[in-house]
Amino acid sequence: METKLLVLGGYALAVLAIGWLARTRLGATPASYFLADRRLGGWVLLATMAATNFSAFTVFGVSGAGYRDGWSFFPIMGFGTGFMALSFWVIGRRAWSIGRAKGLITPAELVGHLYASPALAMLFSLAMIVFTLPYIALQPLAAGYALEELLGIPAFTGAGIVTALVVLYTLRGGLRAVAWTDLFQGVLFFGLLVAAVFVAASPHGGFAAASREVLARHPELFGRPGAQGFYLPGIWFSYLALWFFCDPMFPQLFQRFFAARDERAIGRMMVAYPLLCTGLFAAPVAVGVLGHLSFPDLTGKQADRILPLVLSAAAGDLFAALVVAAGLAALMSTLDSQLLTLSSLFSRDLLPRLWPGKTGGALPGRLFVVGLALAGWALSCKPPATILEIATASFTGLAVLFPTVFFGLYVRRPSAGAATASILTGEAALLVFQARWLDPGPVLPVVWVMALSFAAYGGVWAMKGLRRRRAAWGIPPWLRTPWVPVQLAIFVLAHDFWAWGEVGPLVGGVPAWAAYFAGLSMLQTAAMGAMVHGRKKDVPTLQERSPAWRRMFSIAARASGPEGSSGGRGSPPK
């Protein structure tokens, strides 16, 4: 027990020390506190983006899903999460450019600028906060699981200790402290999580031998649709689509686009992301699968504890404490970013409207950090479902925001009414499915929710465009590169229905069909590299890329009245 306490205590002190050294000075500007002065370079941006995205869900939720469903969950997470590098390409570069030009801090400020609508910005901010709060609660929930198994303390107490630790360095440090602690925690998380696979396999003769033993007992863990028969083609497609739409809408990820030092930093992050995701998600799935050898009878939410259970049984106190520290690193690096970003949404987007005349400085944001942390801790006490189920619902609510951002960035005169209709329709549809008033059928609710969100936006925008004849949509420059069809082909190849039902052969302990997805991630990395390095630096405006007749029409429309004047809503910065 002393060894475990020393390891975890040393880890906590290291995190606090890094957060203190990288702290933001008192009285700093919002850009300094929330965006680290917009100076995050490529490697630090990649580390903080990855560490922020790889949360308690990655370590405990994915290992629990690996235990329940087997290797069928690996491509959904490894390839699916990596594929969102394409959505970073679509959203991230454009958001960075406008954010830098206009001095924007929060995602809602970008929406408010694009649509010239403070009310829409407030609605967007509220949706982000509401649907991130359950995701926040997952972090102390998983921390409680880990510390209860390792130290025997009540889960409620362990969750509170970790929450307090995160609040301490986030309150004082701002994004600069969060980014550097993320770098430390990300390296620790990656190295120890990979090592955990071999520790879990060592009592059974190594990874390959242990995998063969599990295969002999539970062959359903090595094929699709998985041990529970859940990952049928419709569910498979649903999860791949969900990650693409929801991950850029995570407020803690979105805000990091504004914090990048330059466009090159965003490009480096996008290129490295697919392979990084493949490597990271393979490890917790493997631990979950091998966990059947030592703990064969876990059910439901119990499976989310499989990683600390396996390590406590297979390793000595030192290594078990180190690997649990890696899990804590993953969840803490997400929790700190969530608290910081949501506090900026509150202090800059909600507070000025709820309390007119109150400026959105860093102090209200710091106070909101404490309130959010306490709310997340309270919600974690009695989780209503598994980590995966909670996360899926939360992610779907955030994915609804994608059409608003996408059309706002690429439509010349985006409609605030269309965006409002899109958000309200999508969230209402999610509520209907969550209440089980409708059965989504062979797919997850996200398919119908996103279809309705896009349809609501398109329908309202089309009606407004027919009346004004000035709303214009041009082919975005990023669609002109020949590598976009390659990316779409990779996404199609990820639906390898011809291999459905296959179990073997094993390649080093991993099913061959699962190794196929590692190859797809390599191909996507190459395609992202070609897209990033082959892109022209100057992005043409809508009029520059439109036919001559459309340019003439736009000039005439602007001359006809004030609505058509230059610099209208959604026009790109000069």
N, C-alpha and C positions, 0 to 999 in steps of 0.2 A: 504493500500500500504506500509506503514511503517513497518508493521509486516512482510510482504513478503520480503522486502529488508533486514531487520535484520536477518531473518532466512537464506536467501541465502548468505548474507555477512558473517555471522558466520560460515556457512558451508565452504565457500571458504577459510576463515582464518584458520579453523581447518585442511583442506587438506594441505595448504601451511606450517603450523606448523609441521605436521607429516612429510611431505617431507623434511623439513629443518633439523629436528632432526635425520632423518634416512639417511641423505645425504652421498654421497661418497666423500671422500676428493679429493681435486684438485691434479692432477698428478697421480691418481690411475691407476693401471693396467687395461687393457681391461677386464680381468676376474672379477675384482672387480666392475668396472662400469657397465658392461653388464650382469654379472651373479651373482652379490652379493657374490663374493668369493666362489661360489658353496656350499652355506651353508643354503639353504632354507629347513627348516624342514617340516614334514608332514602336519601340520595344516596350516602353512603359505603358503606352496606350494598349498594346496587345495584351500585356499581362493584366492590366486592370480590367480590360473588357472581358477577358476570359475568366479571371477570378470572380468578377462580378456575376457573370452568367452561370458559372459552375457553383451551385449553391448546395444547401442541404438536400435539395431534390436530386442533385447529381450523385451525391455520396450515398445517402440513405434511401431516397426514393428509387433510384435506378438499381441499387443493389437489391432492394426489396422486390422490384419488378423482375429482376433477373432470377430471384428465387422463385417467384410465382409463375413466371412465363418462360424463363430460359433465354437462350440466345436470340429468340425472335425479337426481343426488345432492343438489341444492340444496334442494328441498322437504323431503326427509327430515331435513336438518339445520336449515334455517332455520325452517320451520314446526314440525317435530317437536320441536326443542329448546325453542322458544317455548311450545309447548302444555303443557310441564311446569309452567307457571305455575299451572295447575289443580291439579297435585299439590302445589305449594307451598301452595295454598289448603287442601287437605285435610290436609296434614301440618304445615305450618309454623306456623300460628296456634296450633294446639292444643299443639304441642311447646313453643313459646315460653311459653305460659301456664303449663304445668306446670313447665317448667324454671325460670322466674322464681320461682314459688311455692316450689319445693323446693330451689332452689340447685344445680341440676344443671349439670355441666360438659360431659359427653360424651354421645353418642348411646346408648352402652351403659348409662350410668347411668339414662337415661330408661327403657330396656327393663327394667333391674333393678327400678326403682320400679314400673312398670306391672304387672309379673308377680310381684313379691316373690320373685325368684329370682336370686341371685348367679351360680349356675352358668349360667343362660341368658344373663345379661349377659356372662359371660366368652366363651361360644360366639359371641355376636353380635359382640363385640370382635375375636375371632380371625378371623372371617369377613371383617370390614371390613379388617383389616390384610392378610390373605392376598390378597384380590382387588383391593386398591388398589396393592399392590407392583408388579404389571406396569404399571399406569398410571403409577406413579412413574417406572419405567424409560423410559417413552416420552419424558419431558421431556429428560434428558441425551442420549438417542438423537437426537432432533431437533436439539438444540443442536449436537451433533457434526456432523450433516449440514450445518447452516447455516454453521458456522465453517470447515468443510473446503472448501466451495465458495467462500466469500468470501475466506478468508485462506490457504488451502492447507495448513493444519495438520492433522495426523491427527485423525480423528473422535474417537478415544479421548481425546486430549489436550483437545480443545475441550469435550467432555462433562464432563471433570474440572474445567476452569476454571469453567464455569457452575455446576456443583454446589457447588464451594467458595464461590463468590460468594453463592449462596442461603443456604448454611449460616451464613455470617458474619453476615448481618443477621437471620436467623430465630433463631439461638441467643440473641442479646442482646435482640431487640426484642419477641418475642411477637406476639400478634395485632394489637396497635396498630400496630406497625411494618409487619406484613404488609398490613394494611388500607390504610395510607396509601401504601405502595409499589405496591399493587394499583391504587389510584386513578391514580397517575402513569403506571403501565405500561399501564393500560387505555385512557387517553386517547391515549397514544402509539401503542398497538397499533391502535386504531380508525382514527385519522387516517392513519397511514402505510399501513395495509393497503388502505384505499380508494384512496389515491394510487397504490399499486402497480399497480392495475388499469389505470390510464391510462398509467402508464409502460410496462407490458408491451404496451399497444396502440399506443403512439405511433409505433414504427417501421413500422407497417402502416396508417397513415392514420386512427388513432383507433379507439375501441372499436366503434362500429357497423360501420365498414368491415372491421376485423379479424374481427369475428364473421361477417360475410357471407363472408369468405374461408375461414374455418374451416368454415362451413356447406357451402360448395361442395366442399371436400375431404372432410369427414367429417360428413355429415348425421346419422349415428347419434349424434353427441354432443349433438344438439339435440332428441332425442326419448326416449321410454321404450319399452323397458326399458334403454336406455343402450347404449354401445358394446360392452360385453361381454355384453349380453343378460341381465344379472343381476337388475335391479330389476323383477321380475315382481310381480303383485299380492300374492302371499303374502309376499315379501320386503319389499315396501313397508309392509304392515300390521305386519310384525314389528319393523321399525325404529321406527315411530311408537309402538308399544306399549313397546318397550325403553326409549326415552328417558323415557316417562312414569313407569315403575316404577323405573328405576335412578338417575336424576339426583338425586332427593331423598335417596337412600341413599348418595351420595358423602359420605364422612365430613366432608370439608372444607366441603361445602355444608350438611349437616345441622347441624353445630356452629354455623354462623352464625345459625341461628334463635335459639339461646340468647343470642347476642351482640347482638341487636337492642335498641335503646333502648326501643322500645314497639311495640305492634301496628300503629300507623300506619306505622312504618318498613317493616315487612314488607309492608303493603298497597301502599305506593308501589313497592316493588321488584317485586311481582307484576304490577302494572298495566303497568309499562314494559318488562317482560321480553320479551313476544312480538315487538314491533317491533324491539327491540335485536338479538334473535337473527336476524331476517330480514335486517337490514342487514349484520351482521357476517359471516354465512355466505355471502352472495352474492359477496363479494369474493374469497376464496380459490378458490371454484369457478370464477369467471371467469378468474382467473390460470391455473388448471389447463387450462381449455379453450383459451385463447389460446396456451398453451405449445406446442401442436402446430405452430404456425407456425415456431418456432425450433428445437424439439427434437422431431422427429416419431417417433423410434424408441425411446423409453424403454419398458421393460417391468417389471412386477412392482414390487418395492421401489424400483427406480430412480425411479419416478414421484414418490415422496415427496420428492425433491430438486428438484422442478420450480420451486418459487418462488425459491429462491436462484439456480438456474441461469438462469432468465429474467431476473431483475433484474441479475445480473452481466453478462449479455450486452446488455441493453437500456439500462441506466442507467450513469451515471458512478459513480466510486468513492463519492462522497458519498451519493447517494441509495440506492445499493445497500446501503451500510452502515447507513443509517437504517432501511430497510425490514427488513433482517435483525435490526436491534435491536428492531423491533416484534415480529418473530417470537420473539425471545428474551424480550421482555416478556411475551408470552402464556404461554410455557412456564414462565418463572420465577415468574409470579404464581400458577400452579397448583402448582408444585413446593413453594414455600414453605408454602402452605396445607396440602398433603398431609402434609408433614413435621411441621408443627405439630400438626395434628389427630391423626395417628397416634401422635405422642409422648404426647399427653394420654390416648389410649386405653391405651397401654402403662403409663404411670405411675399412672393412677388405677383402671384396670379389671383389668389383668393382673398388675402387679407386686405389689399387696397379697395376691393369691392365690398367686402363685409364691414370694413371700418374706413370710410372715406377720409382721405387726408393722411392716413397712416402710410408711411413709406415702407417698402419691402426690404429692409436691411437684413443683416445676418443675425441680429439678436432674436427677432421673432422666429426665424428658422431654427435657431438653436433650441428655443423653448418647444417648438413643435417636434423636434427630434425626441425629446423626452416623452412627450405625449404619445407619439407613434410607437416608441419602444414599449411603453407600458401597455398600450392596446394590443400590440403583437404578442407580448408575453401572456396577457390575459386570454387571448384567443387560442394560444397554444395549449392551454391547460386541458381542454376537452375537445380534441380534434374530432370532427364529425365523420371523417372518412380516412382513407389511406393518403399518404403524401402525394401519390400520383393523381388520385381523383381530385384532391383539393387544387393541385397545381393546374390540372387540365381546365377546370372551370375558370380559375383566375386568368390563365393565359388566353382563353377564348374571349373574355371580356376586354382584354387589352387589344386583341387582334382586331376587334371592331373599329378601332381608331385608325387602322391602316388606310382605308379609302380616303379619309379626310386629309391625311398627310400627303398621300400619293397624288391625288388630284390637285391639292393645293400647290404642290411643287411644279406640276407639269401642265396645268390648264391656265391659260392666260388670264381669264376672269373667273376664278372659282366662285361658287355660290355658297355663302354662309348658310342659306336655307337648306341646300342640298346636303351640306356636311352635318347640320343639325338633324335632319331627317335620317341620315345614314347612322349616326351614333344612337339616336333614340330607338330606331327600328331594330338595330343589331342587338342592343342591350335588352330590349323587350323580348326579342326572340330567345335570347339566352335564358332569361328568366322563365319563359314558358317551358323550355326543355329541362332546366334544372328542377322545376317544380313537377316534372314528369307529366305535364298536361298533354304533351305530344311525344310520340316515339320517333326518334331520328332515323330508325330503320337500320340499314347495314353500315351506316357511317356515323361518325361522331357529330354532335350538334354543331361543331364549328363549320361544317360544310354548308349547312342551311343558313346558319347565322351570317357567314360571310357573303353568301349569295344574296341574301336579303339586304345586307348593308350596301353592297355594290349596286344592287338594283335600285334601292331607295335614292342613293346619290345620283345615279345616272338618270333616273326618271325625273327628279326635281330639276336637275341641272339642264336636261334636254328641254323641259318646258320653259324654263327661263331663257334658254338660248334661242328658242323659236320666237319668243316675244321680242328679244332685244337684237337678235341677229349679230351680236358682237362677241359672244362667248366663243373662243377659238381653242382648238386642240391640235397641236402639231406632233409629229413623230419625234419623241425624245431622242437626243443624240446617242444615248446609250443603247437604243434599240438598233442603231445602224451598224454596229460592229458585228462582224461575222461570228464572233465568239458567243453571242447571245443564243443563236440556234444550237450551238454546241452545249451550252448550259441546259437548255430545255431538253436536248437529247439525253443528257446525263440524268435529268430528273425522270424521264420516261424509262430509262434503263433501270432506275432504282425500283421500279415496279416489276420485278423479275418473276412474273407469274408462272413462267415455265419451270422454275425451280421450287414452286410451292409444294410442300409435303416432303421434300428431301430431308434426310437426316444426316447422312454422311456423304463422303468420308471426312474424317477429321484431319486437319492440317495443323500439326503442333498442338492438338487439343482443342482447336476451334473448328466448327463446321466449315466446309469449303465454301458454301453459299454465303456465309458471313464474311469470309476473307474477300469475296468478290466485291463487297462494299468498300473495303479498304482501297481496292483498286479504283473504284469510282471516285473516292475522295482524292486520290492522287491525280486523277484526270481533271477533276474540278480545280484543284490547286494550280495545275498548269494553265487551264483556261482563264482563271482569275488573274494569274500573272500576265498573260497575254493581253487581257482587257485593260489592266491597270497601266501597264507600260506602253501599250499602243494607243492610248487615248490622247486626243488632242487636248492641249491645255486650255485653249479658249473654247468655252461652250457657247455655240451660237444662240442668239435670242430667237424667239418664235418667228419674228419677221424675217430674220436672216435665213431660216431654214424652211420658210413657207414659199409656195409658188408665187410668181410675180403678181398674178391677179389678186391673190389674197393680201399681199403687201399693200397694193394700191387701195383695196377695199378698207383695210385697217387705217390707212392714212386719211382716207375720206371720212371714215367714221369718227376719228378723233377730231377732225376739223368741224364736225357737225354739232358738237355740243360738249359740255363739261364732262359728261359720263365717259366720253371717249378720249379724254386727255391722257397724255403719257403718264407713266408711273402709276397706273391703276392697280387695283387689287391683284396680287399674285404675279405682277410683272417682275422678272428677275432683276437683281441689282445690277447697276451699270458698272 
